[in-house]
């Protein structure tokens, strides 16, 4: 059975100075923060472990704008446009995308 301390780590093979192949266990790299709607990488959001990100200040964790750290700039712009169209009465709630509707209701 795999040891608990090695379960979440990846194997890396290295040669020692004596010529033997040794297996090291390295921590996996954390993934980038992605947009909730389109899945693209979010700019301005650090890539790190929760313990590392917890030590950062609030302004370093995510951008200080509407839906910062959740939606990318393009998706945020489309949500804002759909919200204004809804308030102006150009479109109804039935015509909107269901994924966008969740974020439009947060703006009310």
Buried (B, 14 or more C-beta within 10 A) or exposed (E): EEEEEEEEBEEEEEEEEEEEEEEEEEEEEEEEBBBBBEEBEBEBBEEBEEEEBEEEEEEEBBBEEBBBBBBBBEBBEBBBEBBEBBEEEEEEEEEBEEEBBEBBEEBE
